[in-house]
Amino acid sequence: MVREQRLDRDSWSRAALEVLGERGVAGLAIEPLAKSLGTTKGSFYWHFRDREELISAALERWENEETDAVIAMLGPLAGGRSRLRELITAIFVTHGEVPDRSIGLAAAAGHPAVEEVLERVTRRRIDYLAEELVAAGLGEGEARHRAVLAYTSYLGYSTLVRSTPGALPRGEQAAAFVDSMMRLLTS
């Protein structure tokens, strides 16, 4: 007799976020998710009312882990260029092999919960970048434009991580890439 694995709400939301990031909302179904977790749908219904509640929990996790936590981690660093360099290094080099889930979620932007969170996260990320660029000496208008440029570059980079990772800079090339990004953003 196979024993069902006991899962908590956190395990379900983590697994759901992986699916959302890879396949979007359309790819998230409870029964296959339960099977991949080694449990039954009953475990799911112990923790969630329905699929929509799971989607909301996964989106909350994404926002907290991939935006709030990153900004909080950078908070203690010196402002402006130092924090900006640390952020660029983190997203393009240190964690550059992990695609941002924004790409998978963007495909589901018509879903009300996804649309709301995606909009809020995108706005917060661009606002944060603009604030750091202002701290690095740029005027507010120019900082805003460059923040949008930086964020779209990041999303494009994340797309390459999924589709053609061999095209991305590695090792010394990655460090040179960060230097180039810094010059483009702050000069």
N, C-alpha and C positions, 0 to 999 in steps of 0.2 A: 504494500500500500504506500503510495506516494504522499508524503506529508506536505500540506500547503504551507508556504512560507508566510510568516506574519509580517505585514508591512505597516508602516505608519503613513500618515498624511504626507509627510515630507518625502518619503520614497516615491509615492505616486506622483507628486508634483514635479520632482526631479526627472522622473522617467517621461512624464508628459511634456516637459520642456524640451527634452532631447528630440522627441517626435515632432513637436511644433517647429523647432529650429531646422529640422531636416525636411519635413514634408508639409508643414503648415497645418492649419486646422482640419482640412479635408483628410489628412493622413492619420488623424487621431481617433481611434476607435477603442472602446473600453475592453472588449473581449481580447483582441490581439495584444493590447498593452498588458492586461492581466497575465496572459500566457507568457509574454516575454519576461515578466517579473516572477514567474513561477507561482502564481496564485490564481484565485478565481474572481469573478465579478462581484461576488459577495463581499470580498475584502474592500473593493472599490466603494460599494454602497455603504459600508461601515463608516467610511471617512468623508464621502461626498454625496450630495443629493443627486447630482446629475453631471453630465459631461461639461456643461457650461461652468459649473463651480470648479471643476478640475482645471479647465482652461484658465479661469481667473486666478487660481492658485499658482499655476505654472507661470503666468504672465507676471504676477507679483514677484515671484522668485527671480525671474529674469531681470526685472527692473531693479530689485534690491542687489542682486549679485553682480550684475554687469554694468550698472550705472552708479547707484548709491554707494556701494562698497568701494568702487574705483575712485570716485571723487573723495570719499572719506579717507582713503589710503593716501591720496596725494595731498590732503589738507596740511599736514605738518611740514611739508617741504617748503623751501623758500619760494615766494611767488614768482610769477612771470615766467622768464625763460627756463629756470631750473625745473619748475613744475611741468611746464610744457614739454621740455625735453624728456622728462621722466614718463609722461603720458605717451608721447610718441614712441619712445623706446618700448614701453609696455605693450602697446597695441600692435606695433608693427614688427617687433623683434621678439621680445620675451614671450608674448602670447600670440604671435603672428601666425602660428600654425593652426589656431583654433578659430574657425569662422564665426563671426558674430551671428547670433540668431536673428538679427534684424532682417537678414536676407530671406530666410524661410518665413518669417512672420510677415514680411512685406507682401508676400503672395496672398496672404489672408487679410489684407488691410480692409476688405469689405465687411469683415466680421466685426460687430460693434465693440466687443471687449478688446480685440486685437487692435482695432483702429484707434481707440482711445489711449491705450497704453503706448502703442507705437508712436503716436503723435506726441504724447507727454515725454517719452524717453528721448525722442529725436530733438525736441525743443530744448530739453534740459541739457543734453550733450552739446548742442550747438551753442547754447547760452554759456555753458561752462567754458568752452573753447574761446568764445568771444571775450569773456572776462579775463582769461589768462593772456590773451593777445593784447588787451588793453593794458594789463599789468606789465607786459613786455614792452610797452611804449607805443602801440598803435592807437590811432584815433578810433572812436567807437564805430563809425560807419565802415571803415576799412577792416577793422577787427571782425565785424559781423560777416563781411563778404569772405574773408579768409577762413573764418570758422566754418562757413558752409562749404568752401572749397576743401578744407581739411576733412570734414566729415564725409563728403562725397568720395574723396580719395580713399578714406578708410573703408567705406562700403564696397568700393571697387576692389580694394585689396582683399577684403573678406570674400568677395566673389571668386577671385583668383585662387584663394586658399582652397576653395571647394573644387574649382574646375581645372586649374592648371598650376598646381603648387610649384612645379619646377621652374616656372617663369619668375618666381619671387626671389629677391636678393637674400643671400645667406652669408653667415660669417662676417668677414670684413666688408662685404658689399652691403650688408644690413646696416652696419654702423655708418657707412657713407650715405646710405639712403636716409637715415635719421638726420644726418648733417644737412643733406639737401632739403629735406622737409623743413627743418628749422630755418634755413636761409629763405626758402620760399614764403614761409609764414611770417617771419619777423623782420625781414629786410625791406 
